[in-house]
Every structure is written in structure tokens, then in C-alpha cells.
Amino acid sequence: MSYQDIVIQLQMQGYEVIQQIREDDSILIQLNRNNEEVGYITFSISEQSVGEKRPTKYRVGDEEELVCNINFINVNPNFQGRKLGYYFMLLAALYTKENYPNISKVKLDDCSDKSGDVVKNLY
């Protein structure tokens, strides 16, 4: 399965897929349907230390690896319950895999109001 395969599936369901690289180098993937914003995901690629978990001044031989950081995901309440959050996550992972083949990690920072609610939380 590729990024383009998912885009085609969504288009067949009537969604318009918009992708852009923003000024801060983050990537935005947005879905629209009938001129209404359905939702979006933003993510960025950054370096992360993979050294031992010690205070910075004591680290020895740290290496850096590229990581995909999912910054924000939003689905319009009118479109929730249709597995679109799943599609956003899949699109971000496949985009990253195809454009940055050396990345082996995708991180999701969930600081939403739902982060502690397992039942109602997308993640």
C-alpha cells in the first residue's frame, strides 16, 4: 500500500486531498469534501538523539536519527466516526516512509483533553 493508493481511495469516496509543505517545513495533509474542511494532520521531520538517557552534559557518543513527529490531528465533528483519523495517521506514515526512507520512528504527542480517556481517544 502506498501514499497514492490511500489518496485514490479517499478521492473515490468524494474527498479532496490537499498536501503542502508549510513555511516552517512541517507537512500538512488536509481533506475537504464539498468545499467543507473535513480535517487535517500536521507533522514534521526532525533529528532526535538516540544516546543513553542521561543528562545532556554526560552523554557520550550520541547519534542522531530522523524522526517523524505528528504535531496535530483534527477531524471536523461533522465527519467524526468515519475512521478519518486512521486515514490521516496512515497518510502521514506512508508519506514519511516514501519521502524519508531512513526514518524508523513516528512519534505522536497527544496533549489533547482526551489524552487520558482511553474509550473516547482516537489514539
C-alpha positions, 0 to 999 in steps of 0.5 A: 500500500502506498501514499497514492493508493490511500489518496485514490481511495479517499478521492473515490469516496468524494474527498479532496486531498490537499498536501503542502509543505508549510513555511516552517517545513512541517507537512500538512495533509488536509481533506475537504469534501464539498468545499467543507474542511473535513480535517487535517494532520500536521507533522514534521521531520526532525533529528532526535538523539538516540544516546543513553538517557542521561543528562545532556552534559554526560552523554557520550557518543550520541547519534542522531536519527530522523524522526517523524513527529505528528504535531496535530490531528483534527477531524471536523465533528461533522465527519467524526466516526468515519475512521478519518483519523486512521486515514490521516495517521496512515497518510502521514506514515506512508508519506514519511516512509516514501519521502524519508526512507531512513526514518524508523520512528513516528512519534505522536504527542497527544496533549489533547483533553482526551489524552487520558480517556482511553474509550473516547481517544482516537489514539 
